[in-house]
């Protein structure tokens, strides 16, 4: 019985995490403070993506922004782009949003707010939670 319960708990927690992630992105769009961030590093991850359009790669983009009290906070995002070599020159900036109470939770402004991405995360998490929390039929061997 316990062996069957552990995967259900894990999948329920995964669904809850997806819901929180999507809700957090929406919350950043509503209550997040806007700030300019300087791109510090751009790194290509792995090889070429195997999708329909050739020559596309995943990039890890690191950025730094400064809070009103002078403290510097680092963040990062992942983006998909073409194979052109990109290098951070220390002058390129992006607009981000962060939570004033917890500035380590930040994201690019174009990735936050009501959009398809956060809504898909919330729906997928809700489906996982719903499927794992609902009672299952107990098969006791009778037909």
Secondary structure in CASP SS format (residue, H / E / C, confidence):
PFRMAT SS
TARGET T0000
AUTHOR 0000-0000-0000
METHOD secondary structure of the structure
MODEL  1
X C 1.00
X H 1.00
X H 1.00
X H 1.00
X H 1.00
X H 1.00
X H 1.00
X H 1.00
X H 1.00
X H 1.00
X H 1.00
X H 1.00
X H 1.00
X H 1.00
X H 1.00
X H 1.00
X H 1.00
X H 1.00
X H 1.00
X H 1.00
X H 1.00
X H 1.00
X H 1.00
X H 1.00
X H 1.00
X H 1.00
X H 1.00
X H 1.00
X H 1.00
X H 1.00
X H 1.00
X C 1.00
X E 1.00
X E 1.00
X E 1.00
X E 1.00
X E 1.00
X E 1.00
X E 1.00
X E 1.00
X E 1.00
X E 1.00
X E 1.00
X E 1.00
X E 1.00
X C 1.00
X C 1.00
X C 1.00
X C 1.00
X C 1.00
X C 1.00
X C 1.00
X C 1.00
X C 1.00
X C 1.00
X E 1.00
X E 1.00
X E 1.00
X E 1.00
X E 1.00
X E 1.00
X E 1.00
X E 1.00
X E 1.00
X E 1.00
X E 1.00
X C 1.00
X C 1.00
X C 1.00
X C 1.00
X C 1.00
X E 1.00
X E 1.00
X E 1.00
X E 1.00
X E 1.00
X E 1.00
X E 1.00
X E 1.00
X E 1.00
X E 1.00
X E 1.00
X C 1.00
X C 1.00
X C 1.00
X C 1.00
X C 1.00
X C 1.00
X C 1.00
X C 1.00
X C 1.00
X C 1.00
X E 1.00
X E 1.00
X E 1.00
X E 1.00
X E 1.00
X E 1.00
X E 1.00
X C 1.00
X C 1.00
X E 1.00
X E 1.00
X E 1.00
X E 1.00
X E 1.00
X E 1.00
X E 1.00
X H 1.00
X H 1.00
X H 1.00
X C 1.00
X C 1.00
X C 1.00
X C 1.00
X H 1.00
X H 1.00
X H 1.00
X H 1.00
X H 1.00
X H 1.00
X H 1.00
X H 1.00
X H 1.00
X H 1.00
X H 1.00
X H 1.00
X H 1.00
X H 1.00
X H 1.00
X H 1.00
X H 1.00
X H 1.00
X C 1.00
X C 1.00
X C 1.00
X C 1.00
X C 1.00
X C 1.00
X C 1.00
X C 1.00
X C 1.00
X C 1.00
END
